[in-house]
């Protein structure tokens, strides 16, 4: 489960998002689709609110978190675009 126990907040189902992305890429590779696709596709995974005994952390307490991801020596800047989607 992706959601922290006892803390109220949104459960984004990150493991399902990752599994869906891997499934999409594997499907493209199995059908010999390489490179940047002509038509952009997006995957949506529904989030749900989870009640808890403790409130979620305040945004100011999360400012120390990195806004870039290091993947194989290259830095990706990620920005939320709504829901569970990120654009790199």
C-alpha positions, -999 to +999 in steps of 0.1 A: +000+000+000+014+034-010-004+054+018+013+059+052-008+043+080-024+067+104-019+098+083-049+114+065-043+123+029-045+114-007-034+079-017-020+083-052-014+046-058+022+052-070+029+015-074-001+012-098+012+043-117+046+027-121+032-007-131+010+010-158+039+029-172+060-003-174+032-021-190+028+006-216+065+006-225+067-032-226+037-032-250+054-007-273+086-028-273+067-060-280+051-044-311+084-029-323+074+007-315+106+027-308+114+063-304+091+092-296+055+083-305+036+104-330+006+105-308+011+114-271-006+090-246-013+095-210-023+071-182-046+081-154-048+062-121-075+073-097-065+087-063-085+083-032-087+102+001-077+081+031-089+092+066-064+090+094-058+099+130-032+125+120-034+154+095-012+154+064+021+173+066+019+210+058+034+221+025+060+242+042+074+211+059+079+195+024+099+223+008+132+204+015+122+176-009+141+175-043+123+187-074+145+168-097+151+131-102+185+117-111+181+088-136+213+073-151+234+105-148+207+128-163+185+151-142+148+152-149+127+181-137+092+170-129+062+192-127+027+181-117+001+187-144-030+175-125-042+143-109-015+117-108+003+128-140+038+142-140+056+157-170+093+153-172 
